[in-house]
Amino acid sequence: MSWASLAIALSGAGVLVTGALAALFLRDPVAGMVATSHRAEQLPQVMANRYVAMLVLAVGATVYGDLKVIALLFAAFAYMALHDSWIYARAGQAVSKHIGAGIAALIVFGVTVLAIGQGS
């Protein structure tokens, strides 16, 4: 097995683990918090970490310049922002900032898809 094959296999394993955790959190958020050892008290610090990680991903995708990677990344960003909007709306909270972020990410996604379609 080549290093590249091993890297792809390990990435696939990461997909399975992340997918299982996503399903757990969607089905039972409390169980998800327990399974991952997350604590609500540390949520502000965790969110700071998440925003740094998203920044690194966005910088990497931009510098790498692959339109398919940019489209996928900003589709994921749009999902995160719009899903947060839905969560907050159900709780009667303000949603405008999350909707704005979701729309901005959708614009990047849409422009990127159009660029891919032009063969750019």
N, C-alpha and C positions, 0 to 999 in steps of 0.2 A: 504494500500500500504506500502510495506516495504521500508526501507531506500535504499536498493540496487535497488529496482524497480524504486524509485524516482530518484536515481542517473543516472540510465540508461535512463530514460525518459528525464531528463534534458540534458544529453549528446546528445540524439537524437535531442532535440531542438537546441543545439549548432551546430549539423551537418547541420540542415536546414538553420540556419542563416549564417553559414560560407559558405555553398554551394551557397546560394543566393548572397552573396558578391563576391564569386569567379566568378559566372556567370556574375554579373554586371561588374566586372573589365575586364573579358575576352571580353565582348561585347562592353564596353565603359569605358576605363580607366579613362578618365576625370570625368565622372559621378561617378565612383567608388571612386576616390579621394575626391570628394565633399561629397558623402554619408557617408564616414568614417571620414571626417574632417582631412585627411592627408594633409600635406604640403610638396612640393618638397624640400623646403629649409631645412627641418629637416631630409631629407632622410639619411644622414650619421649617425645621432643619432638613427634613427629608425632601420637601418641595424645593428648597434651595439646591440640593444635590441633583434633583431631577432636572431643574432648569439648566444647570451647568452641563449635565449629560446631553440634553437636547441641543444646547449651544454647540458642543463638540461635534455632535452628529451633523448639525446644519453647516458648520464650518467645513467639516470633512467632505460632505456631499458637494458643497459649493466649490471647494478647491479641486476636488477630484473631477468635477464637471460632467459626470455621467447623467444625462437627462432622465434615464429610467430610475436611477437612485434618487435623484431630486424629487421626481414625481411620487415615488413610493413614500419617501420621508415626509413630504408635505401632505400627502393623503393621510398618513398616520397622525400628523400634527392636527389636521382638520378634525379627524375623528376624536382625538383627545379633547380638543376645545369644545366641540359641539356636544359631545357626550357629557362633559362637565356642565355645559349650559342646561342640558336636559335634567341632570341631577339637581342642580340648583333651582331650576324652575319648579320642579316637583316639590321642593322644600320651601317655595315661596320667596326665594332669595333673588338678588339682582343677577342678571345674566348678560348684560350688554358687553362687558369686557370679554367674556368667553365667546360670545357670538362674534364679536369683532375679530378676535384671534382666529376663530374658525373660518370666517369669510376670507381673511387675509391668506390663510393657508390654502384655502380652496382656489384663490386667485393664482397663487404660485403653482399649484397643481395643474389648474386649467391651462395656464400659459405654457407650462412645461409639456403637457400632453399635446397641445397644438404644435409646439416646436418639434416634438418627436414625429408627429404626423407629417411635417414638412421635410423630414429627413435632416434636420439641422443638427 
